[in-house]
């Protein structure tokens, strides 16, 4: 190997925007194309909105306006407005901002002064305008470079700040904003800030009861075992209940930030609930039986929080402030006092909670035998598991690429073979189905252990005891775009929604888009994902291009498949729009075959020569929407 010179000329100093653009992952996590709720484009939006929320928390501005198209965003708040002389510095100089002054911003989400600068550096266009005391200042940037600096002038607008930005499409390739993800983000903002109004694309968001409203929106009242317990104190708010679903479901927040990966506060809450309930009933119940089917939300405020990354999805703080108690003690004392008092004052809720625990205990013991045998089989199979072609990195590893870890679930050996040969062996794994999986709707969790394929899939994902040790960030259903492929998608989504709904709600499940057509001539090849793209490709390439219709994934060569699962991968997220999972599954996957058959007859569409004969008939509501 040739020797590389390492001298004075090897050392470079990057300015603020160059470093952000060179290493964007350090500032906003994964990049993505907007198909996942934690993709970078949503982090950009959140960084801007967080500043507006901090203004509200400090008592300035009770409303925020957000407008969004597929590629552009504008945010206008009515807070104090950035001091006009510092508008440019606040959005373009690292280590410049108001949040270093603890008196100006107490218990703020963003404390490092980087967020807005990252948005600026990673945007094609970034325009900031501050309104303050009858005067205004506007500045415009392109990829962090100042391109317009207008002098201050008078204005009749109310105080506040307006930000408009368009993410850089050379960094966020093929990106688009999906409104459902933004809708969920905004609801969380208003749940955590009672009295705040956010207007998003003309829709008003408002909450009076905070986390109580959050659980009400995200659960179905018919499935709850007892009314929602809602407890509030200084710097802490909790809402909890038990439902009918499998697993545990938590919504956790720190200073208004949705900590989707939990952290010290969520772990402390789970521990405190178990301890308090054991002491209340004076029974040493198994922790898994107490927490089975729990649905809970916890929000705390921490002075100078420590997060495990710039994206702030996991709390690392051990105390609630420099001189305050530990997070564990703070939450433990609150839950012990308030939950214990509540159960004493509401004996009917205490009885219902006890009944739910005893039911979980019976269910756990009922499947203990088959679970043990199934786990032993899975352990042996894992050594020579022909269904799983694993990758080297996993989501529970402490590695910078863990966000890319993906499991493709394929139908048949031909499709899995093509993906296996073209995948990235570091981050992409393949699980091959032997055919159509079992329709598990209405069955108990025992079937997960009795059905070898489901059990091996469960162990491949490592989700038997929750999502804490999930091995892949993205679970991608890769089936043919035909009737059989669609059926397999539904059967797999039924499995996940029936037994692991938190996997879907947390945004880990996707549908792989693969091209329907290949249009090419001697000079250029275009892959098309729809009829519209096919027509555009034909128009672009001219007279009589070669057109290939892909009927199945197995027909696509490994070389071509590599183009569709690499940096340009197209994924449709599975987004659960309706909290009533039971009703959705019962209609689409239950035993009401005549009802579904009649629905198909009544809504039959016939297409001919790209013209729909009956285009006015409404489509049925999907089981889970692929955005």
C-alpha positions, 0 to 999 in steps of 0.5 A: 500500500502506498504511503499517504502523506500526513502533514500540515496540509492534511488538516482542514477546518470546516465552517459551521454549514460545511460540517453540518452538510458533511455529517448531517447524521450527527445533527438530525439522525438518519436522512431518509426520504420521508417514508418513516416518522423519524426521517430527517425531514421531520426532524428539521420541521421539529427543530423549528416548531420546538422553538415556537413551543418554547416561546409558548412555554415561556408565556408568549404566543398561544398559537402556531401556524404550520403550512406544508406541501410535499416539499415546502414548510412554513412555520409562524409563531406569535412569540417574542420574535428573535431580537432583530439585530441577531436574526442572522446570527441566531440561524447561522452561527453555532453557539449563538442563541437565547437558550444558553441563558437559563433565565430566558428559557427554563426546561427547554427542549433544545439547549445546544443552539444547533437545531435551527442552524442544521435546518438552515444548512440542510435546506435549498431555501431557508427564509427567516423573518422576525417581527418585533415591536412594530419592526421586522427583519428578513434574511434568506439563505441557500444551503447555509449561505446568506443570499439576501439581507434586507434592512429593518423596516416597519410592520403592522404584524404581531410579534413573532417569528416566521420560518420558511424552508425547503429541504435540500433534495440532494441530501434528502433524495426523493423525499416527501412529507407525509401528512399523517406523520406530521399530524401525529407530531402536532397532536403530541405538541397540543397534548403536552401544552394545554391551551396551545392552538396549532393550525396545520394546513387549515386544521385546528389542533387543541387539547384541554386535558393533556395526556388524558386526551392523548390516550383517549385519541389513541385507544378505543374506549370499548377495549379499556378495562377501566377508566383512564387514570390521569395524574398531574404534579409539578413537572410531571403528568401521567395517564394510564389504563389497561386494554385488551391488546398484547404487549405494552404501549408507552408514550413518553415525553421530556420537555415536550419532546417525544422520546420514542426510544424511551430512556431513564424516565420511561424505565423508572415509570415501568418500575414504579408502576410494578412496585406500587401495584405490588404494595397496594394489593400486597401481592408479589405479582409477576412484573409481566402480568402487571404491565401486560396490555398497559397503555400509558403516557408520561411527561416530565420536565427536566432542567438541562436534559441530557439526550443520547443523540441530537435527535433527542429520542432517548433520555439519558439524564439521571436527575431532573436538575443540577440540584434535584432528585434522580429521575428514578426517585422523582417518578417513583415517589410521585407514582407511589403517592398518587397512584396509591391514593387514586386506587384507594379512592376508586375501588372499582378501578382497583378491582378492574385492574386486579382482574386484568392482572389475574387474567394476564397471569392465567394467559401466561401460565396457559401458554407456558408449556408450549412457549418453552417447547417453541423457544427450544425449537427456535433456539435450535433452528437459529443455528441453521435457520433456512428462513433467515439470512441475517445481517451483521448489524442490528438495531439494538447494537450501538452503531451509527448505522443501526437506523438502516437495519432492515428485515425483508419478509419475502414470499418464496425462494426465488424472490428471497434469492434475488434480494439475498444476492443483492442486499447489503450484508451489513444491514439487510436481512431476509426472512423467507415465507414458504407460502401464505401464512396463517390468518391469525385473527381471533386466535390467542397468542398461543398460535405464535408459538404453535405455528413454527413460521410465526415463532421463527419470525418472532425470534428473528425480530426478537420482540417476544418481550417487547420492542426494547431488543428489536433487532431491525429498525425497518420490517419490510414486507416484500411481496409481488404486486398481484392478488396473492402478494396483496393477500400475504401483506394483509395476513402479515399485517394481521399478525403484527396488529393482532399480537405486536401492534406497537411495532406498527404504531412505532412506525417500523413496518413498511411495504416495499415498492418495486417497479412494475415496468422497465422502459428502455432503449439503447441509451437509457433505462427507466424503471417505472412504479406506476402507469403514469411513470410508464407513460412519461418514460415512453414519451421521454425515450421516443419511438418504440422503446422496449417495455417489460412488465415485471409480474413478480419479484422473482423475475427481477435479476439480483443486479437490478434488484440491487438498484431498488433496495439501496440508497434509492429504496422506495418504502410505503409506511404502514400507518394505522389511522384508526385506533380500533384495531379489533374492529378493523381486523374483524371486518377485513380478516374475520369470518364475515365472508358474505359481507365482504363479498357483497362489498366487493360486488357493490364496489366493483371497478372495471378498467379499460384502456386506462379509463375507469368505467365506474370511477365514482364508487368509493374505495373501501377503507384500508386495514392499515394505510400505506401512505 
